Amino acid sequence: MNLRLISFSFLFFFLTFNFAYTQNTGDCSGAVNICTNASFQVTPNGFGAIDELNGSVSNPSTNPASGNSGCLLSGELNSTWMVINIATSGTLEFSFGQDNSIGCLDWIMWPYNATACTDIFNNTLAPIRCNWNGMCEGYTGVATPLPAGGEASNFEPELNVLAGEQYLVCLSNFSSQTTTVPLDFFGTASVSCTTVIPITVNSGTICPGDSITLTASGATTYVWSPGNQTTASITVSPSVTTNYTVTGTDSTGSGIGNSTVTVLSPNDPLCGCTVTASNSSPICSGGSFDLSATIIAGATYSWTGPNSFLANGPSLNNIPSLSVGTHTFVVVVTDANGNSCTDSTIVTINPLPVVDAGLDVTVCFNQNHVLNASGANTYSWTGGIQNNQSFVVQNSAIYSVVGTDLNGCQGTDQMILTMASASVPIITPSATLGCIPFQVTYTNQTIDAQNCQWSFGNSLTVANSCGDQTTTYDTEGCFDVTLMVENSFGCDTSVTFPSIVCTETATASFYATPSIIGSSNQTVTFYNLSENTSTYLWDFGDGSSTSSEFEPTHDYPTGQGQGYLPTLVAYSSAGCSDTATFVINYEEQLIFYVPNTFTPDEDQFNQSFKPVFHSGFDKLSFHMQIFNRWGELVWESYDVDVGWDGSYGKNGRPSQQGIYTWMISFRPKNTVDKTKVTGSILLMR
């Protein structure tokens, strides 16, 4: 029979197919492809040579998807077998016939594959949808919600399907109608009029910036969307999660495969490894550069580069320059989670400029001359010479120039400037080191010296004679002497002899510790603070001995109860000397004793309490106070010779036996501040 297919609105293009049935569609093996909104003539009465539905698995009496009646009647013929090819994923909804029709249209639907007919015949393939059109109104199918005019007993719930799936439908013309039966597909899934071949394609998960290769199989030609590429594999790098569709076609039909590339968050643990490589270039040829990568805790780093470069670590320093040009270095980082990431950085090596300092020249002393280098952008000459600016030649010299180009790279060159027949001044001082005032005679040994001008560096004397010169230096330091000589050729030159003579002074200085001695403190150590000195003579002031040590130690006699005046004479390397003195004072040692018990019981022994001072304190600074256990002042005295007799109050009443607290303050000799001592005394009667 022939089916005429009309337009399917949500495919956005117009389809017209004519099916010429040359096989027996009344049996499963003769099933034909059907597509959207097709009208076809069902199999007439008695048609169908084989009864495939002979069991309760493939044709159950209980509806598999709803509470409606079971599937087909046993032995029901007049069947038309059809294949539904799913072109795009979605919900499958369709209807046979139309509202207000007549006739019983019973149907049953199974998943379809190459063994489906055999499985149905063997009663092993269960259906997923069926309807026994009990009301025989000629309008049935799959739909949620019901189409206009549809009855719930005649329709089954919608089915979620995937692109590439196939379903087998057996439609029974139970009423043996001879009319055409309309067929409508109106779900979100689209149906193909030809066989849909299964297309498989991988999905995947990537991190931001990564790429993934999607590979389709199952067909011979492919078209991808988005992208419109026509290869079996494509490599994509979406920035957000993206769905991809591939349409595959071969000689038997076409199919659609779907893939989802999920893009994880940059903070996802699987994306934890992000590295950025950098370097310190551009550098100039002959220099060195550094490589560095993002610091990742617990990660390992592996660098590769030109000339078989291999290194490990996040930072690499002082890498020698490579050849001029650009060089790529790659770092591979593996973090503590096993994530691996990579980045590269390009090192730029700039060439050095070829600098020309100019030809060597011969110039008379004091003549103006210009040095003019070329080959770079800016120039720096030795001797403070400015490029292309006149200067006065004062001596023969080799002038070096450093030229810097726009990249900051530097090249060097030099030229020799020779003074024409200039006499180079030569002088000899009578001595080079002395104590001020220091008189020096300079002998002029310059050859062909006709006119001379001297500067001795002391700002006191200038001479214009070419003979020997004498001058005196009255200050300490080193002095430059300059001699300008004009020879018989008229060329003059000037030479400065830096620090040709030096004067010095000796500074003696010291201190001693301790600076106060006494009967138990006799040893004094001397600390030398002298400057510009090398030898020393110590006189300790006690008439006993001397010393040449740098920092001696001396024991002073204290029996005479007096201080001393030690003296240091310090000498410089030139024989200059200086003298310093220091005062060593003598002081009595503070010695006193405080008893801890007394018995004012009128037996003439131990009748009062007072401290016993032997030496080392000021009697006029003495103050003693006695307190009872409640902190009340019981007695006080400002006379060290007066002791407490154990009484209190104006009437001298006897204090109770017990422990009392005393506090004594006094000033040791040669000190300003008072000393306070406290303790306790036991009064016993």
C-alpha positions as CSV (number, residue, x, y, z in Angstrom):
1,M,0.0,0.0,0.0
2,N,1.0,3.7,-0.4
3,L,1.3,6.3,2.3
4,R,1.4,9.9,1.6
5,L,3.3,12.0,4.2
6,I,2.4,15.6,4.9
7,S,4.4,18.4,6.6
8,F,5.8,18.0,10.1
9,S,5.7,21.5,11.7
10,F,8.6,21.4,14.2
11,L,11.2,20.0,11.8
12,F,11.1,23.4,10.0
13,F,11.0,21.8,6.5
14,F,8.5,20.1,4.3
15,L,8.7,16.3,3.9
16,T,6.8,14.2,1.3
17,F,7.4,10.4,1.1
18,N,5.6,7.7,-0.8
19,F,5.9,4.2,0.5
20,A,5.3,1.4,-2.0
21,Y,4.8,-1.8,0.0
22,T,6.3,-4.7,-2.0
23,Q,6.4,-6.9,1.1
24,N,3.8,-8.4,3.4
25,T,3.4,-5.7,6.1
26,G,0.9,-8.0,7.8
27,D,3.8,-9.9,9.4
28,C,6.6,-8.6,11.7
29,S,9.3,-9.3,9.2
30,G,7.6,-7.0,6.7
31,A,7.5,-4.0,9.0
32,V,7.9,-0.6,7.2
33,N,9.2,2.7,8.4
34,I,6.6,5.3,9.2
35,C,7.0,9.0,9.8
36,T,5.1,11.9,11.0
37,N,1.5,12.7,9.9
38,A,1.3,9.9,7.4
39,S,-2.0,8.5,6.1
40,F,-2.0,4.9,5.2
41,Q,-4.4,2.0,4.5
42,V,-4.4,-0.7,7.2
43,T,-4.2,-4.3,6.4
44,P,-7.7,-5.6,5.2
45,N,-9.7,-8.5,6.7
46,G,-7.9,-11.9,6.9
47,F,-4.5,-10.5,5.9
48,G,-1.4,-11.7,7.6
49,A,0.0,-15.2,7.2
50,I,1.7,-15.5,10.5
51,D,0.4,-15.1,14.0
52,E,3.4,-13.8,16.0
53,L,1.5,-12.9,19.1
54,N,1.0,-16.3,20.8
55,G,2.0,-15.7,24.4
56,S,1.5,-13.6,27.6
57,V,5.0,-12.0,27.6
58,S,5.0,-10.3,24.2
59,N,1.2,-9.8,24.4
60,P,0.3,-9.5,28.1
61,S,-3.3,-9.2,29.3
62,T,-2.2,-6.5,31.7
63,N,-1.4,-3.0,30.3
64,P,2.3,-2.3,30.9
65,A,1.9,1.5,31.3
66,S,-1.6,2.3,32.5
67,G,-4.7,1.0,34.1
68,N,-6.4,0.5,30.7
69,S,-7.3,-2.9,29.3
70,G,-4.6,-5.3,28.1
71,C,-3.0,-5.6,24.7
72,L,-4.3,-7.5,21.6
73,L,-6.8,-10.3,21.5
74,S,-5.3,-13.8,21.0
75,G,-5.0,-14.7,17.3
76,E,-5.9,-11.2,16.2
77,L,-5.0,-10.8,12.5
78,N,-5.5,-7.9,10.0
79,S,-2.2,-6.5,11.4
80,T,0.0,-3.7,10.0
81,W,3.6,-3.8,11.3
82,M,5.5,-0.5,11.4
83,V,8.9,0.8,12.7
84,I,9.2,4.2,14.4
85,N,12.7,5.7,14.0
86,I,13.5,8.4,16.6
87,A,15.5,11.2,15.0
88,T,15.8,13.6,18.0
89,S,15.5,12.9,21.7
90,G,12.3,14.0,23.6
91,T,8.8,12.8,24.3
92,L,7.2,10.4,21.8
93,E,3.5,11.1,21.3
94,F,1.3,10.0,18.4
95,S,-2.3,9.1,17.4
96,F,-3.9,6.6,15.0
97,G,-7.2,7.7,13.4
98,Q,-9.2,10.8,14.4
99,D,-11.9,11.8,16.8
100,N,-15.5,10.7,16.1
101,S,-14.3,7.8,13.9
102,I,-15.6,4.3,14.1
103,G,-13.8,0.9,14.2
104,C,-11.6,-0.9,16.7
105,L,-7.9,-0.1,16.3
106,D,-5.9,-2.2,18.7
107,W,-2.1,-1.8,18.9
108,I,1.0,-2.9,20.7
109,M,4.5,-1.4,20.8
110,W,8.0,-3.0,21.6
111,P,11.6,-1.8,21.5
112,Y,12.9,-2.7,18.1
113,N,16.2,-4.3,17.1
114,A,17.4,-7.0,14.7
115,T,16.0,-9.8,16.9
116,A,12.8,-8.2,17.9
117,C,10.5,-10.3,15.6
118,T,12.1,-13.5,16.7
119,D,11.9,-12.5,20.4
120,I,8.2,-11.6,19.9
121,F,7.5,-14.9,18.1
122,N,9.3,-16.7,21.0
123,N,7.2,-14.8,23.5
124,T,10.3,-13.2,25.2
125,L,10.0,-9.5,24.3
126,A,7.7,-7.5,26.6
127,P,6.0,-4.4,25.1
128,I,6.4,-0.9,26.6
129,R,3.0,0.5,25.5
130,C,-0.3,-1.1,24.1
131,N,-4.0,-0.3,23.9
132,W,-7.0,-2.4,23.4
133,N,-9.4,0.1,21.8
134,G,-12.3,-1.1,23.8
135,M,-14.6,1.8,22.9
136,C,-13.9,1.2,19.1
137,E,-14.1,4.9,18.3
138,G,-11.2,4.7,15.9
139,Y,-9.0,7.2,17.8
140,T,-6.1,5.9,20.0
141,G,-2.4,6.4,20.6
142,V,0.2,7.8,23.1
143,A,-0.2,11.3,24.6
144,T,0.2,13.3,27.8
145,P,-2.0,15.3,28.1
146,L,-4.8,13.8,25.9
147,P,-5.3,15.4,22.5
148,A,-8.6,17.1,21.8
149,G,-11.4,14.5,21.7
150,G,-9.2,11.8,23.1
151,E,-10.5,9.3,25.7
152,A,-8.2,8.2,28.6
153,S,-9.1,4.6,28.0
154,N,-7.8,4.9,24.4
155,F,-4.5,6.7,25.1
156,E,-1.3,5.6,26.9
157,P,1.1,8.0,28.7
158,E,3.9,9.6,26.7
159,L,7.3,7.9,26.4
160,N,10.7,9.6,26.8
161,V,12.9,8.5,23.9
162,L,16.5,9.1,22.7
163,A,17.7,9.8,19.2
164,G,18.6,6.6,17.4
165,E,16.1,4.4,19.2
166,Q,13.6,2.3,17.2
167,Y,10.2,1.0,18.2
168,L,8.0,-1.7,16.6
169,V,4.2,-1.2,16.4
170,C,1.7,-3.8,15.5
171,L,-1.7,-2.1,14.6
172,S,-4.7,-4.5,14.3
173,N,-7.6,-3.6,12.0
174,F,-9.9,-5.6,14.2
175,S,-13.0,-4.1,12.6
176,S,-11.7,-5.0,9.1
177,Q,-12.1,-1.4,7.9
178,T,-11.3,-0.5,4.3
179,T,-10.8,3.2,5.0
180,T,-7.5,5.1,5.5
181,V,-6.3,5.8,9.0
182,P,-4.5,9.1,9.7
183,L,-1.2,9.0,11.8
184,D,0.0,12.0,13.7
185,F,3.3,12.4,15.7
186,F,3.2,15.5,17.9
187,G,5.6,15.0,20.8
188,T,8.9,16.9,21.3
189,A,10.9,14.0,19.7
190,S,11.0,13.9,15.9
191,V,10.5,10.8,13.8
192,S,12.5,9.9,10.7
193,C,10.8,8.5,7.6
194,T,13.9,6.4,7.0
195,T,15.8,4.0,9.2
196,V,17.6,5.8,12.0
197,I,21.0,4.3,12.5
198,P,22.5,4.5,16.0
199,I,25.2,7.1,16.3
200,T,27.4,6.9,19.3
201,V,29.5,9.9,20.5
202,N,31.5,10.4,23.7
203,S,30.9,13.1,26.2
204,G,33.4,14.5,28.7
205,T,34.4,16.9,31.4
206,I,37.1,19.5,31.0
207,C,38.6,22.4,33.0
208,P,38.5,26.0,31.7
209,G,40.9,26.5,28.8
210,D,41.3,22.7,28.1
211,S,40.1,21.0,25.0
212,I,38.5,17.6,24.3
213,T,38.1,15.4,21.2
214,L,34.6,14.2,20.4
215,T,34.5,11.1,18.2
216,A,31.3,9.8,16.5
217,S,30.8,6.2,15.1
218,G,28.0,4.3,13.4
219,A,27.9,6.1,10.0
220,T,30.1,7.0,7.1
221,T,29.5,10.8,6.9
222,Y,28.9,13.2,9.7
223,V,27.8,16.8,10.3
224,W,28.4,18.5,13.7
225,S,26.4,21.2,15.4
226,P,27.5,23.7,16.4
227,G,30.5,24.1,14.1
228,N,29.2,22.4,10.9
229,Q,32.3,20.3,10.7
230,T,32.1,17.1,8.6
231,T,34.8,14.9,10.2
232,A,34.2,11.9,12.5
233,S,36.2,13.6,15.3
234,I,36.3,17.2,16.3
235,T,38.3,19.0,19.0
236,V,36.5,21.6,21.0
237,S,37.3,23.9,23.9
238,P,34.1,25.5,25.2
239,S,34.2,28.1,28.0
240,V,30.9,26.8,29.4
241,T,29.1,23.5,29.5
242,T,27.9,22.9,25.9
243,N,25.8,20.3,24.1
244,Y,26.9,19.0,20.7
245,T,24.9,17.1,18.1
246,V,26.3,15.0,15.3
247,T,24.2,13.7,12.4
248,G,25.5,10.6,10.8
249,T,24.5,9.1,7.5
250,D,25.2,5.9,5.5
251,S,23.5,3.9,2.8
252,T,20.8,2.6,5.2
253,G,19.7,5.8,6.7
254,S,20.8,8.5,9.2
255,G,20.9,9.1,12.9
256,I,21.8,11.7,15.5
257,G,24.2,11.4,18.4
258,N,24.3,13.8,21.3
259,S,27.3,14.8,23.4
260,T,27.7,17.1,26.4
261,V,31.0,18.7,27.3
262,T,30.9,19.8,30.9
263,V,33.2,22.7,31.8
264,L,34.2,22.6,35.5
265,S,34.7,25.6,37.7
266,P,38.3,26.8,37.9
267,N,38.2,26.1,41.6
268,D,37.2,22.5,41.1
269,P,39.8,20.0,42.6
270,L,40.1,18.4,39.2
271,C,41.2,21.8,37.8
272,G,43.4,22.7,40.7
273,C,46.6,22.9,38.6
274,T,46.9,26.2,36.9
275,V,50.4,27.5,36.1
276,T,51.8,30.6,34.5
277,A,55.3,30.6,33.3
278,S,57.3,33.8,33.0
279,N,60.9,35.0,32.4
280,S,63.1,38.0,33.0
281,S,63.7,38.7,29.3
282,P,64.2,40.4,27.0
283,I,67.9,40.3,27.8
284,C,71.0,41.2,25.8
285,S,73.3,38.6,24.3
286,G,75.9,37.4,26.8
287,G,73.7,38.1,29.8
288,S,71.6,35.8,31.9
289,F,67.9,35.4,32.5
290,D,65.5,33.8,35.1
291,L,62.6,31.5,34.6
292,S,59.7,31.3,37.1
293,A,56.4,29.6,37.4
294,T,53.4,30.0,39.7
295,I,54.1,28.6,43.2
296,I,51.9,25.6,43.9
297,A,52.3,24.0,47.3
298,G,53.5,20.4,47.1
299,A,53.9,20.5,43.3
300,T,56.8,19.3,41.1
301,Y,58.2,21.3,38.2
302,S,59.9,20.1,35.0
303,W,61.3,22.6,32.5
304,T,62.4,21.9,28.9
305,G,63.8,24.2,26.4
306,P,66.2,24.6,23.5
307,N,69.6,22.9,23.3
308,S,68.3,19.9,25.4
309,F,67.6,22.2,28.3
310,L,66.2,20.3,31.3
311,A,65.7,21.6,34.9
312,N,63.4,21.3,37.9
313,G,62.0,23.7,40.3
314,P,59.6,26.7,40.3
315,S,62.3,29.3,39.9
316,L,65.5,29.1,37.8
317,N,68.1,31.9,38.1
318,N,71.1,33.1,36.1
319,I,70.6,30.9,33.0
320,P,73.3,31.8,30.5
321,S,72.2,33.6,27.3
322,L,71.4,31.6,24.2
323,S,71.7,32.7,20.6
324,V,70.1,35.9,19.5
325,G,66.4,35.5,18.8
326,T,63.4,34.0,20.7
327,H,63.4,30.7,22.5
328,T,60.5,28.8,24.0
329,F,60.7,27.2,27.5
330,V,58.0,24.9,28.7
331,V,57.1,24.0,32.3
332,V,55.1,20.9,33.3
333,V,53.7,21.1,36.8
334,T,52.2,18.2,38.7
335,D,50.4,19.2,41.9
336,A,49.8,17.3,45.1
337,N,46.5,15.9,43.7
338,G,48.2,14.5,40.6
339,N,46.8,17.2,38.4
340,S,49.2,18.1,35.6
341,C,49.3,21.5,33.9
342,T,51.7,23.2,31.5
343,D,52.6,26.6,30.3
344,S,55.3,28.1,28.2
345,T,57.2,31.4,28.1
346,I,59.3,32.9,25.3
347,V,62.7,34.3,26.1
348,T,64.0,37.0,23.8
349,I,67.7,37.5,23.3
350,N,68.6,40.8,21.7
351,P,71.9,41.3,19.8
352,L,74.6,43.7,21.1
353,P,75.0,46.8,19.0
354,V,78.2,47.1,17.0
355,V,79.8,50.3,18.4
356,D,82.6,52.2,16.7
357,A,84.6,54.6,18.9
358,G,86.4,56.1,15.9
359,L,90.0,56.1,14.7
360,D,93.0,56.5,17.0
361,V,94.3,60.0,17.0
362,T,97.4,62.0,18.2
363,V,96.6,65.3,19.8
364,C,98.7,67.9,21.5
365,F,98.2,68.4,25.2
366,N,95.4,70.9,26.1
367,Q,94.0,70.8,22.6
368,N,90.3,70.6,22.0
369,H,89.1,67.3,20.6
370,V,85.7,65.6,19.9
371,L,85.0,61.9,20.5
372,N,82.1,60.7,18.3
373,A,81.0,57.1,18.5
374,S,78.4,55.4,16.3
375,G,76.3,52.2,16.0
376,A,74.1,52.7,19.1
377,N,71.5,55.1,20.5
378,T,73.3,56.6,23.5
379,Y,76.9,56.5,24.5
380,S,79.0,56.7,27.7
381,W,82.7,57.4,27.5
382,T,85.3,56.7,30.2
383,G,86.7,59.8,31.8
384,G,83.4,61.6,31.8
385,I,83.7,62.5,28.1
386,Q,80.4,63.4,26.4
387,N,79.8,62.0,22.9
388,N,80.2,64.5,20.1
389,Q,81.2,67.3,22.6
390,S,84.5,69.1,22.7
391,F,86.9,68.5,25.6
392,V,90.4,69.5,26.4
393,V,93.1,66.8,26.1
394,Q,95.3,66.6,29.1
395,N,97.1,63.3,28.7
396,S,97.4,60.3,26.5
397,A,94.7,57.8,27.2
398,I,92.7,54.9,25.9
399,Y,89.1,56.0,25.8
400,S,86.4,53.3,26.0
401,V,82.8,53.9,25.0
402,V,79.7,51.9,25.9
403,G,76.9,52.3,23.4
404,T,73.4,51.4,24.4
405,D,70.7,50.6,21.8
406,L,66.9,51.0,22.0
407,N,66.7,47.5,23.6
408,G,69.1,48.5,26.4
409,C,71.8,46.3,25.0
410,Q,75.4,47.5,25.1
411,G,78.4,47.2,22.9
412,T,81.9,48.6,23.5
413,D,84.8,49.9,21.6
414,Q,87.9,52.0,22.4
415,M,90.2,54.4,20.7
416,I,93.7,55.6,21.7
417,L,94.4,59.3,22.0
418,T,98.1,60.1,22.1
419,M,99.6,63.5,23.1
420,A,102.0,64.7,20.5
421,S,105.5,64.9,22.1
422,A,104.1,65.9,25.4
423,S,106.4,65.5,28.4
424,V,104.8,63.4,31.1
425,P,105.6,65.0,34.5
426,I,107.6,62.8,36.8
427,I,108.3,63.9,40.4
428,T,109.8,62.3,43.5
429,P,109.0,63.5,47.1
430,S,111.8,63.5,49.6
431,A,109.5,61.5,51.9
432,T,106.0,60.2,51.6
433,L,104.9,60.0,55.3
434,G,105.6,62.3,58.3
435,C,104.2,64.0,61.3
436,I,102.8,67.5,61.0
437,P,104.2,70.0,60.4
438,F,105.7,67.9,57.6
439,Q,108.2,69.5,55.1
440,V,108.6,67.8,51.7
441,T,110.9,68.6,48.8
442,Y,109.7,67.5,45.3
443,T,112.3,66.7,42.7
444,N,111.1,67.4,39.1
445,Q,112.4,64.6,36.9
446,T,110.3,65.6,33.8
447,I,112.2,65.5,30.5
448,D,112.1,68.6,28.4
449,A,110.2,70.6,30.9
450,Q,110.2,74.3,29.7
451,N,107.3,75.8,31.7
452,C,105.9,74.2,34.9
453,Q,103.0,74.9,37.3
454,W,102.8,73.1,40.6
455,S,99.9,72.5,42.9
456,F,100.9,70.8,46.2
457,G,97.4,70.0,47.5
458,N,97.7,72.0,50.7
459,S,96.1,75.2,49.2
460,L,99.0,77.1,50.5
461,T,101.7,77.1,47.9
462,V,101.7,77.1,44.1
463,A,105.0,77.2,42.1
464,N,105.7,78.1,38.5
465,S,109.2,76.9,38.3
466,C,110.4,73.6,36.8
467,G,113.1,73.2,39.5
468,D,112.7,71.2,42.8
469,Q,110.0,72.5,45.1
470,T,109.7,72.5,48.9
471,T,106.4,72.9,50.8
472,T,105.1,72.2,54.3
473,Y,101.9,70.4,55.3
474,D,100.2,71.6,58.5
475,T,97.1,69.4,58.5
476,E,96.6,65.7,58.8
477,G,95.7,63.6,55.6
478,C,97.0,62.6,52.2
479,F,97.6,65.1,49.5
480,D,97.5,65.1,45.7
481,V,100.2,67.0,43.9
482,T,99.6,68.3,40.3
483,L,102.3,69.3,37.9
484,M,101.5,70.9,34.5
485,V,104.4,70.9,32.1
486,E,104.8,72.5,28.7
487,N,107.6,71.1,26.6
488,S,109.7,72.7,23.8
489,F,107.1,71.6,21.2
490,G,104.4,73.7,22.8
491,C,102.5,70.6,24.0
492,D,101.6,70.7,27.6
493,T,100.2,68.1,29.9
494,S,99.2,67.9,33.5
495,V,99.5,64.9,35.9
496,T,98.0,64.6,39.3
497,F,99.8,62.3,41.7
498,P,97.1,61.2,44.1
499,S,98.0,60.9,47.8
500,I,101.7,61.1,47.0
501,V,102.4,62.3,50.5
502,C,100.5,61.7,53.8
503,T,100.8,63.3,57.2
504,E,99.5,61.8,60.4
505,T,99.0,62.4,64.1
506,A,98.8,60.0,67.0
507,T,95.8,60.2,69.3
508,A,96.2,58.5,72.7
509,S,93.1,57.6,74.6
510,F,92.1,55.0,77.2
511,Y,89.9,54.2,80.1
512,A,90.3,51.8,83.1
513,T,87.9,49.6,85.0
514,P,87.4,49.7,87.8
515,S,88.2,53.3,88.1
516,I,87.9,53.1,91.9
517,I,90.1,50.8,94.0
518,G,90.0,49.8,97.6
519,S,91.4,47.3,100.0
520,S,89.7,44.4,98.4
521,N,89.7,45.8,94.8
522,Q,93.2,46.3,93.6
523,T,93.3,44.9,90.0
524,V,92.7,47.4,87.2
525,T,92.3,46.6,83.5
526,F,93.2,49.3,80.9
527,Y,91.2,49.6,77.6
528,N,93.1,51.2,74.7
529,L,91.0,53.7,72.6
530,S,94.0,55.2,70.7
531,E,93.8,56.1,67.0
532,N,96.4,56.0,64.3
533,T,98.9,54.4,66.6
534,S,100.8,51.1,66.6
535,T,103.1,51.1,69.7
536,Y,102.4,52.0,73.3
537,L,104.2,52.9,76.6
538,W,102.2,52.7,79.9
539,D,103.2,54.3,83.1
540,F,100.8,53.1,85.9
541,G,101.6,56.1,88.2
542,D,102.7,54.0,91.2
543,G,106.4,54.1,90.4
544,S,106.5,50.3,90.3
545,S,106.6,49.3,86.6
546,T,105.7,50.1,82.9
547,S,104.2,48.1,80.1
548,S,104.2,48.1,76.2
549,E,101.1,45.9,75.9
550,F,98.1,47.1,74.0
551,E,95.7,46.6,76.9
552,P,97.6,45.7,80.1
553,T,96.2,44.7,83.6
554,H,97.9,46.1,86.8
555,D,97.6,45.5,90.5
556,Y,97.8,48.7,92.6
557,P,99.0,48.9,96.2
558,T,96.1,50.1,98.4
559,G,97.9,50.3,101.8
560,Q,98.5,54.0,101.4
561,G,94.8,54.7,100.9
562,Q,95.4,56.9,97.8
563,G,94.5,57.1,94.1
564,Y,96.9,57.1,91.1
565,L,97.3,58.8,87.7
566,P,98.3,56.3,85.0
567,T,99.7,57.7,81.7
568,L,99.7,56.3,78.1
569,V,102.1,57.4,75.4
570,A,100.9,56.2,72.0
571,Y,103.1,56.2,68.8
572,S,102.1,56.1,65.1
573,S,103.9,54.2,62.4
574,A,105.6,57.4,61.4
575,G,106.8,58.1,64.9
576,C,104.2,60.6,65.9
577,S,103.2,60.5,69.5
578,D,100.4,61.6,71.9
579,T,99.9,61.3,75.7
580,A,96.7,60.5,77.7
581,T,96.1,60.2,81.5
582,F,93.4,58.7,83.6
583,V,92.5,59.1,87.3
584,I,92.2,56.0,89.5
585,N,90.4,56.9,92.7
586,Y,90.7,55.2,96.1
587,E,87.6,54.4,98.1
588,E,86.9,52.6,101.4
589,Q,85.0,49.4,101.2
590,L,81.5,49.4,102.7
591,I,81.5,46.9,105.6
592,F,78.8,46.6,108.2
593,Y,77.0,44.0,110.3
594,V,73.4,43.9,111.6
595,P,72.6,41.4,114.5
596,N,69.3,39.4,114.5
597,T,68.7,39.0,118.3
598,F,69.1,41.2,121.5
599,T,68.0,40.7,125.1
600,P,67.2,44.0,127.0
601,D,66.9,42.2,130.4
602,E,69.2,44.6,132.4
603,D,71.9,42.0,132.8
604,Q,74.5,44.3,131.1
605,F,74.8,42.1,128.1
606,N,73.3,42.6,124.7
607,Q,71.0,45.4,126.0
608,S,70.4,47.3,122.7
609,F,70.0,46.7,119.0
610,K,72.1,48.6,116.4
611,P,74.1,48.0,113.2
612,V,77.8,47.9,113.3
613,F,79.5,49.9,110.5
614,H,83.3,49.5,109.9
615,S,83.9,51.7,106.8
616,G,82.6,53.0,103.6
617,F,79.6,55.0,104.5
618,D,78.5,58.6,105.4
619,K,77.5,58.7,109.1
620,L,75.4,61.8,108.6
621,S,73.1,60.0,106.1
622,F,72.2,57.2,108.6
623,H,68.5,56.6,109.5
624,M,67.1,53.5,111.2
625,Q,63.4,52.6,112.0
626,I,61.8,49.8,114.0
627,F,58.3,48.4,113.2
628,N,56.1,46.0,115.1
629,R,54.2,43.2,113.4
630,W,51.3,45.5,112.7
631,G,53.5,47.9,110.8
632,E,53.5,50.5,113.4
633,L,56.6,52.6,113.9
634,V,58.0,51.7,117.4
635,W,61.3,53.5,117.4
636,E,63.7,55.4,115.0
637,S,67.2,57.0,115.2
638,Y,69.4,59.2,113.0
639,D,72.6,58.4,115.0
640,V,74.5,55.2,114.1
641,D,75.9,55.1,117.6
642,V,72.5,55.0,119.3
643,G,70.8,51.6,119.5
644,W,67.2,50.5,120.4
645,D,66.8,49.4,124.0
646,G,63.5,47.6,123.4
647,S,61.2,50.3,124.6
648,Y,58.5,52.3,122.9
649,G,56.5,55.5,123.5
650,K,57.4,58.7,125.4
651,N,57.6,56.9,128.7
652,G,59.9,54.2,127.4
653,R,57.6,51.3,128.1
654,P,59.1,47.8,127.5
655,S,58.1,46.3,124.1
656,Q,56.7,42.8,124.1
657,Q,59.0,39.9,123.3
658,G,58.8,38.9,119.6
659,I,60.0,39.6,116.1
660,Y,60.3,43.3,114.9
661,T,61.1,44.6,111.4
662,W,64.0,47.1,110.9
663,M,64.8,49.4,107.9
664,I,68.2,51.2,107.6
665,S,69.1,53.8,105.0
666,F,72.5,55.4,104.4
667,R,74.7,56.7,101.6
668,P,77.9,54.8,100.7
669,K,80.9,57.0,100.2
670,N,81.5,58.6,96.8
671,T,77.9,58.0,95.8
672,V,74.8,60.3,95.6
673,D,71.9,57.9,96.1
674,K,71.0,56.3,99.4
675,T,71.0,52.6,100.0
676,K,68.1,50.9,101.9
677,V,68.4,47.6,103.7
678,T,65.7,45.8,105.7
679,G,65.6,42.8,108.1
680,S,64.1,41.4,111.3
681,I,65.3,41.4,114.9
682,L,64.1,39.0,117.7
683,L,63.6,40.8,121.0
684,M,63.9,38.3,123.9
685,R,63.5,39.0,127.6
